[in-house]
Structure formats: structure tokens, C-alpha cells
Amino acid sequence: MNWAWIFILVIVTVLAEILAIAYVYEYSRSGIMGYFLLGVLFYAGVCWFLSRSFKLGSVSLIFALESSLTLITILLVGRFYYREMWTLKEWLAFLLIIGAIILLYFNNKDKKKVNHWVG
């Protein structure tokens, strides 16, 4: 399993998802169709990058990484871009997510990708 490529693809997926959410949000506020179309374009990118990453690792690993890194990114954007103060629960969630990513890495670092769809 190539962790470096998996991590790069998941990071790009998360960034595309955050941009897609931002553009769809802007569309909901302004009604400008260009924002909507950019959101759809970035969501298409999410699908493409996820499909590439699924070829390198298990679905459970990729989905867990993508979901947890999306949550971390949203927490960080809220903290540093919108200047939101974190509560104790948000700090705890942040630390637990980081811990979960570390556990996933050590649990999956020596596993090989198995294709169960081949007859």
C-alpha cells in the first residue's frame, strides 16, 4: 500500500470538497449560477480523486481518512479563517480524530490491496 500517494489523493479530495461546499454555500446566499457550477465541478473532482485513491487502498481506509480529514479541515477553517474559538469538546474531537488517523496508519501500513470483485 502506497501511503504517500493515498495521503496526497485524500488531501486533494478534501480540498476539492471544501471548495465545493464553499461555492454551493455562496450560491445559496447569492443565487449566482456560476457558484453552483463551480461547486458541481469541484464535487466531480472529489469523485475522480476518490476513485483514484480506491485503486490504492481499501474503501474503509480511504473513506475514514477522507471523512476525518474533512472534519479536521472544517475545524481549522472555522478556527483560523472565521476566528471561531474552540470549545473543550471541539479540542477533544480534534485530538481523537488525529489519534484515529494514527491508528488507521499502523493498522493498515502492511496490508495489501485485495480486489474482491475479480471472479
N, C-alpha and C positions, 0 to 999 in steps of 0.2 A: 504494500500500500504506500503510495507516494504522498506523504503527509504535506509536503511543501506545496504541491500542486492543488491538493484538496483544499488546503487552507486559503491559498490565493483565490481559487474559484469561489469559495464560500464568502470571502471578504468582498469580492466584486459583486456577488449576488446580493449581499446585504446592502452595499452601497446603492445598487440599482433599485432595490426595494425601498430604501429610504427616500431616494429621489422620486420614485413613482408615487409614494404616499404624499410627499410634499406637493407634487404637481396636481394630484387629484384633490388634495385639500384646497389648493389655490383655485382650482376650477369650481369647487363647491362654494367658495366665497365670492368669486368674481363672475362666474358664468362664461368666462372666455374659453372657447373651444380648444384653443391651442394648448392650454394647460392640460386639458383632458387627453388630447392626443399624445402629448409628451408622457403623461402618466401611463398610457397604454403601451407606448414604445418601451418605456423602462420596465414595465411588467413583462413584456415579451423578452427583454433581456434577462430578466430573472429566470424565466422558463428555460432559456437557452443555456445560461450558465449552470443552472441546476442539472440539466440533462447531461452536460459535460462532466460535472462532478460525480454524478451517479455512476459513470463508467469507471471511476477510480476507487470508489468506496461503497460501503453498504448504505442502503437507504436510511436505516436507523441512525447511523453515524452522521451522515450528511444533513439529514433533517434536524437532528438535535443540535449540531453545530450552527446551522443557519438560523434556527429559531432563537437559540441562546445569544448568538452574536447580534441578532437584530434587537433583542431586548436590551443588551448592553449598549448598543449604539443609540437607541432611543433614550436611555437613561443619561448617556453622556451628552447628547444633543440638548436635552432638557436642562442639564446642569450648566453647561458651558455656553450654549448659544442663547437660551432663553433665561439664563441666570436663576433657574429654579433651585431652591435649597432641597437637599435630600433629607428625607426622614430616616429614622433608625431602620425602619422596615426596608426602605429602598437601598440603604447601605448593605443590609443583611442579604437582600436579594442579589445585589451586585456580587458580593463575595461568594454566595452559594453558586451562582452561575459560573464564575471563574473556577471554582472548585470542581463543578460538574464537567467543565471542558477539560480540565487536567485529568480527571478520572477517565473520561472517554478516550483521551490520548493514550494513557497507559493501558487501558483495556483493549484497545484496537490496534496498537502500534505494530504487532507482529502477525495480525490476521491477514489472510489473503482474500482477495475479492473472489466470491463464488457466484457463478451465474446459474441460478436455479431455473431459468427459463429455457435452457437448452435441453432438448429431449434426450 
